[in-house]
Amino acid sequence: MSGAQKGAFDPKQSRDQEFRESSAGRAVRPRDAATLILVRNDGASPQVLMGQRHANHKFMPNKFVFPGGRVDPADSRVRPAQDLRDDVAKLLKDRMRGTPSDNRARALAMAAIRETFEETGLAIGRLIDTPQRSKQKDWNEYFALGVSPALNALDFIARAITPPYRTRRFDTRFFITDAEHIHGDPSAVKGSGELQGLHWITIRDAQDLDLPNITRTILAEIDERLRLSLAEQRARPVPFIHFRRDQAIRDMLTL
């Protein structure tokens, strides 16, 4: 393909077009992102909320994923009703690129809540007397419900950086919380339309979906964690999946 121009994105050829055409030069720098796994425990088996990415998405089209997305500058300026627990903040700052800070750790958790609200219509937080305001549209719609983020309800369970041979890369932190922290009915799922067919599904059934490799790995991690006591879950090391010379490495972040 030397000298040829790369054509417009074609979902049918997405597997080829998601990869860099050459390994020469620097890999794309990963952007900070966050994902939130919501867990319902009101049935026979735990269920998680998942949706399918549109076919016209350039990154992982048609795949089933958890709600989430990139960190927005506003996420570091909004103040939550309740901050991250100290243990979660410490794990988030471990091996953080650049200068680690509490504000950057907080912004990751805030992004997880904002993106989940945008994509599903579900607001994770606590009621407050005086509504907050933000210049960011999605945060204002969230605050209009009279809630504010309660970050102490979030646990940090995994981190993964997209392989260097991808054209789009993210340094994603995966958070988890119980659906009891949703303001309103957890069944009232609606959103921006970015994720299709949003629904609650058992972990076993989710494994049969068309999943990105990292999502399958995270589902296995969730399954193991949910079999433990709360104290054991919070003491569990956090897997950190990254790459060196195109080879996957699984490290552990510990307190």
N, C-alpha and C positions, 0 to 999 in steps of 0.2 A: 504493500500500500504506500510505498515511498512516493512522495510528491502528490498524493491524492488528498483532496479535502474530505474531512469527516462530515458525513451527511447529518441531517436532522435526526433527532432521537426517535427511534422506532421501537415501541414496546416489544415487538416480536423479536427484535435483535438485541434486547436490553442486556442480556448476559455478556455479549461482546462489548457493547458500548459502555458498560459500567467499569471496564478495565482500561488502564492506561495503555496507550499503543506502544510504549517503549519503556523499558526499565531505566533508561538513561536519564540523568538529571535528578533533581530533588523530588521526593514524593510530596504530594499535596499535604499541607499542614492540617491536622485534624482540628475541628471546631468543637468547643465544649457543648455538650448536649446532656439531656436528662430524660429518663423514662420512669413512669410510675406504674407499679403493679398493684392493682386493687384486688383484694381477696375477700370473697363472701364466704362466711362460715355458717350460714343459716340453712344449709341443706345437708344431704347425706354425705357429700364430699365437698371439699373446698372448691370454689370456682374463681376463675380469674377473668378480667375483662380484656377482650382482644377484638381487633378489627382488621380488615384487609385494606392494604394500600391500593390506590387506583392504578390501573394499567398504564396510565400516562405519566406516572411518577418516574423520574430518572433514577431515583435511588430505591432499590428493592421493590419494583413494581409487582403488584399482585400478591405480595407476601403478607401473611398474617403476623401482626406485631402488637405490642402493648402501646398505649398512648405515650407520646413524648415528642421531643424536638429540641431545637437549638436554644441555647441561652440567649436572651435578649438583654440589651443594656438596662432596660427598666427593671429587670429581675434583681439587680444589685442595689436598686434605689428604694424599692418598696420594703417597708418594715412589717414583719409578721406579728400576729398577736402573741405567738409563742415561738421561741427560737429553737434551733437544733439542740438536741442533747449533746453534752460535751463529748461523749464517746463517738457519736456519729460525725461531729465536726472534725475530730482528730483523725478519723479514718479517711474522710474526704480530703484532708490536707496532705495525707501521706502520699508522697511521690507526685504531688500536683505540679504540672508544668508551670514554669515561671515562678513568681513569688507567692507561696501559699499564704492565704489569709482567711479569716473567719467570714469576711464579706463575700469572697468568691465561693466558699463552701455553701454559704446561705443562698447565693444566687442559683446554684445548681438545684437545690431543693425547691426554690421558688419557681424555677423554670418547669420542673416536673409537675407542680400543681397547676401552673398557668396553662401549659400545653394540654394537660388532661382536661381542664375545663373547656378549652377551645375545641378540642377534638371530640369530647363526649358530652359536654354540658353538665358534668358532675363537679360540684365544688367541694373540695376537701378543706375543712377549716372549722372555726368556731364562731358563734354569733357574737357581735360586738354592738355596743350602744350607738356609737357614732360612726357612720360609714366612712371608709377611707376613700381617697381619690388618687388617680394616677393619670399621667399624660398618655399612657399606653392604653389603647382601646380595649384590649382583652382584659386587662386588669380592672378597668372601670366597670365592665360588664360583670365581672366577678364580684367586685365590691358592692355593686348595686343590690346584691342578694343579702347584704347586711352581715357578711362573713369576712373573716381575716384568716390567713394561713396559720395553721397550727403545726409547725415543723417538728415539734417534739413527738408527733405521732408517726413520723417517718423513720424507717430503718434503711440503711445503706447496705445492699446485699451483693453488688458486683460492679465491676468497671471493665469496659472493653473498648479498645481502639481499633477502628476499621483498618484492615490490612493496607500496607503502603502501595500495593498495585491497583487500588481502587481510585476512580476519578473523584469521588466524594468521600471524605473521611470525617469521622466524628469520634471524639473522646467522650464516651457515654457513661454516665453513672446511673445505675439501676436502683431505684428506691422501691420500698414495699410498705403498704399500710392496710389495715383492715377496713372493710367497707362501712363499718360503724362510724367512721370519721367523715363520711359523706354527708353534706348538708342536704337533706331531702331524701327522696326515694331513689335507691340505687338502681331500680329497674327503669327509671325515667331517663334513659340514655338518648341523648341527641347531641348534635355538634355541628361542626363546620362542614362536614361532608368529606373531610380529608381521609377519614377512615370509613370504609363501607362495612355494612353488616356487623356493626358492633353488637357483641353479645357476651353473656357470661357463660363460661365453659369450664368443665373439669380439666384438670391437668392431663389426665389420661387421654381425653378426647382431643385436647389441644395438640398433643404430640402427633396426631394423624393429619394435621393441617399442613399446608405448604408454608414452611417456616424458614426464615434465615437460620444459618447454622448457630449464630450467637443466641437467637431466641430459644432454640431447642436446648442449648446449654443452660440458659437461665431457667427454663422450665424445670430441668432436672435439679438445679440448685434450689428452687422454690419447693419442690416436692420433698427434698431432704430436710430443708429447714422447717417446714410445717409439721414434721414428725417429732420435732424437739420441743422442749419447754421454752418459754419466753426467755428465761435466763440463759439457756443453752444457745438459743438463736442469736442473742446479742453478743455472746462470747465467741461465736463462730467466726473464723477468719473469712475475709472477703476476697473472693477470687478476682484477680486482675489479669485480663487477657490482652496481650499486646504482641507485637511482632519485631523480630530482629532478622534482617536479611531475608525477609519473606517467610521466616519460620515462626510459627505460633509459639508463644511462651505463656505459661499459666503460672503466675506468681500469686502470693497471698499477702493481703494487707492485714496487719494485726495490731491490736492495742499494745 
